[in-house]
């Protein structure tokens, strides 16, 4: 892990887009309207394609953006995690406290911002963690989250803090036996 005072954390967390002055490199900024236009086109595309439900879209429209300044002014960083345990990432102890590397990481982010951390630990799924960030119930989400088209339409992702690679396991002896001398 990094030093406690190091504010430059490489973490995959989701955070609703709260940078109105920043546009994609491929899009020219015109009078500060870039974010709204891109967001509206993306939202419309997602609705037409059925990627997000009307309820999520309406909550995203209604929510109040919280940026770093408002988080610091409020003094609280709301961190969404799944309500079920992910033992290598976060889990609940018998005393009901939540611990694990992701919780430590969230605490480091809160410490870097000089605010308190509050867990929003009721989301029943990974998508619900992302939706909690999108609709403003949480400031960031951290729960072994992967990028999907659905999620990319409603939140921004940081750089990954962990990259998992999927693999396939097989019994080499059985494959060689079934090949009967032919290349497998």
C-alpha positions as CSV (number, residue, x, y, z in Angstrom):
1,X,0.0,0.0,0.0
2,X,1.0,3.6,-0.2
3,X,2.1,6.0,2.5
4,X,-0.8,7.4,4.6
5,X,0.0,10.9,3.5
6,X,0.2,10.0,-0.3
7,X,-2.9,11.5,-1.9
8,X,-2.1,10.0,-5.4
9,X,-3.9,6.7,-5.0
10,X,-4.3,4.4,-8.0
11,X,-7.7,3.0,-7.3
12,X,-10.6,1.7,-9.4
13,X,-13.5,3.5,-7.9
14,X,-16.6,4.8,-9.6
15,X,-17.5,8.4,-9.3
16,X,-20.2,10.3,-11.0
17,X,-18.9,12.8,-13.5
18,X,-18.5,16.0,-11.5
19,X,-16.0,17.8,-13.7
20,X,-18.1,20.2,-15.8
21,X,-15.1,21.8,-17.4
22,X,-13.5,18.6,-18.7
23,X,-14.4,17.1,-22.1
24,X,-13.2,14.0,-23.9
25,X,-10.1,14.6,-26.1
26,X,-12.1,13.6,-29.2
27,X,-14.8,16.2,-28.5
28,X,-14.3,19.9,-28.9
29,X,-15.6,22.0,-26.0
30,X,-18.0,24.7,-27.0
31,X,-19.1,27.1,-24.3
32,X,-19.1,24.6,-21.4
33,X,-21.9,22.6,-23.0
34,X,-19.8,19.6,-23.8
35,X,-20.5,17.5,-20.7
36,X,-24.2,18.0,-20.8
37,X,-24.4,17.2,-24.6
38,X,-22.3,14.1,-24.3
39,X,-24.2,13.0,-21.2
40,X,-27.6,13.6,-22.8
41,X,-26.6,11.7,-26.0
42,X,-25.2,8.8,-23.9
43,X,-28.2,8.7,-21.7
44,X,-30.6,8.7,-24.7
45,X,-28.6,6.0,-26.4
46,X,-28.6,3.9,-23.3
47,X,-32.4,4.3,-22.9
48,X,-33.1,3.5,-26.5
49,X,-30.9,0.4,-26.4
50,X,-32.5,-0.6,-23.1
51,X,-29.1,-0.6,-21.2
52,X,-30.5,1.3,-18.3
53,X,-33.9,1.5,-16.8
54,X,-36.0,4.6,-16.7
55,X,-35.7,4.8,-12.9
56,X,-31.9,4.9,-13.0
57,X,-32.0,7.5,-15.7
58,X,-34.5,9.7,-13.8
59,X,-32.4,9.5,-10.6
60,X,-29.3,10.4,-12.5
61,X,-31.1,13.5,-13.9
62,X,-32.5,14.5,-10.5
63,X,-29.4,14.0,-8.4
64,X,-27.2,16.8,-7.2
65,X,-23.6,16.5,-8.3
66,X,-21.1,16.2,-5.4
67,X,-17.5,17.0,-6.3
68,X,-14.4,17.0,-4.1
69,X,-15.2,20.5,-2.8
70,X,-18.7,19.5,-1.6
71,X,-17.5,16.3,-0.2
72,X,-14.8,18.2,1.8
73,X,-17.4,20.8,2.9
74,X,-19.7,18.1,4.0
75,X,-16.9,16.3,5.8
76,X,-18.1,12.8,4.7
77,X,-17.1,10.5,1.9
78,X,-19.9,8.0,1.2
79,X,-18.5,4.7,-0.1
80,X,-20.8,2.1,-1.7
81,X,-19.9,-1.6,-1.3
82,X,-21.9,-4.7,-1.8
83,X,-23.9,-6.0,1.1
84,X,-22.5,-9.5,0.6
85,X,-18.9,-10.3,1.5
86,X,-16.1,-10.6,-1.0
87,X,-13.5,-12.2,1.3
88,X,-10.4,-11.2,-0.6
89,X,-11.7,-7.6,-0.8
90,X,-14.1,-6.8,2.0
91,X,-16.0,-8.8,4.7
92,X,-17.9,-8.3,7.9
93,X,-16.6,-9.5,11.2
94,X,-18.6,-11.1,13.9
95,X,-18.7,-7.7,15.6
96,X,-20.4,-6.2,12.4
97,X,-17.3,-4.1,11.5
98,X,-16.3,-4.3,7.8
99,X,-12.6,-4.9,7.0
100,X,-10.4,-5.8,4.1
101,X,-8.1,-4.2,1.5
102,X,-10.9,-2.3,-0.2
103,X,-12.0,-0.8,3.1
104,X,-8.4,0.2,3.9
105,X,-8.2,1.8,0.4
106,X,-11.5,3.8,1.0
107,X,-10.1,4.9,4.4
108,X,-6.9,6.2,2.7
109,X,-9.0,8.1,0.2
110,X,-11.1,9.7,3.0
111,X,-7.9,10.5,4.9
112,X,-6.3,12.1,1.8
113,X,-9.5,14.3,1.5
114,X,-9.4,14.9,5.3
115,X,-13.0,13.7,5.7
116,X,-14.8,10.8,7.5
117,X,-15.8,7.7,5.6
118,X,-19.3,6.3,5.8
119,X,-20.1,2.9,4.2
120,X,-23.2,2.6,2.1
121,X,-23.3,-1.2,2.4
122,X,-26.9,-2.1,1.3
123,X,-26.4,-2.6,-2.5
124,X,-27.5,-6.2,-3.3
125,X,-25.3,-6.4,-6.5
126,X,-22.4,-4.9,-8.3
127,X,-24.7,-3.0,-10.6
128,X,-26.5,-1.6,-7.5
129,X,-23.2,-0.2,-6.2
130,X,-22.7,1.6,-9.5
131,X,-26.3,2.8,-9.5
132,X,-25.8,4.1,-6.0
133,X,-23.0,6.3,-7.2
134,X,-24.9,7.4,-10.3
135,X,-28.0,8.5,-8.4
136,X,-26.0,10.3,-5.6
137,X,-26.5,7.9,-2.7
138,X,-22.7,7.4,-2.6
139,X,-19.7,9.4,-3.7
140,X,-17.6,6.5,-4.8
141,X,-18.1,2.7,-5.2
142,X,-15.5,0.1,-4.4
143,X,-16.4,-3.6,-4.7
144,X,-14.2,-5.4,-7.2
145,X,-16.1,-3.5,-10.0
146,X,-15.5,-4.2,-13.6
147,X,-16.3,-1.9,-16.5
148,X,-19.4,-2.9,-18.5
149,X,-21.2,-0.9,-21.2
150,X,-24.1,-0.3,-18.8
151,X,-21.8,1.0,-16.1
152,X,-19.8,3.2,-18.4
153,X,-22.9,4.9,-19.5
154,X,-23.7,6.2,-16.0
155,X,-20.4,6.6,-14.1
156,X,-16.7,7.2,-14.6
157,X,-14.0,4.7,-13.6
158,X,-10.6,5.4,-12.2
159,X,-7.5,3.5,-13.1
160,X,-7.7,-0.1,-11.8
161,X,-6.2,-0.9,-8.5
162,X,-6.3,-4.6,-9.4
163,X,-6.5,-6.4,-12.7
164,X,-8.0,-9.9,-12.7
165,X,-7.4,-12.2,-15.6
166,X,-9.7,-15.0,-16.4
167,X,-8.3,-18.4,-17.2
168,X,-9.3,-21.9,-18.0
169,X,-8.1,-24.9,-16.1
170,X,-8.0,-28.4,-17.5
171,X,-6.5,-31.7,-16.7
172,X,-3.5,-32.1,-19.0
173,X,-3.3,-35.8,-18.6
174,X,-7.0,-36.3,-19.7
175,X,-6.5,-34.0,-22.7
176,X,-3.4,-35.9,-23.8
177,X,-5.2,-39.2,-23.3
178,X,-8.2,-38.1,-25.4
179,X,-5.9,-36.8,-28.1
180,X,-4.5,-40.3,-28.5
181,X,-1.2,-39.2,-30.0
182,X,-2.7,-36.4,-32.1
183,X,-1.9,-32.7,-31.3
184,X,-4.5,-31.5,-28.7
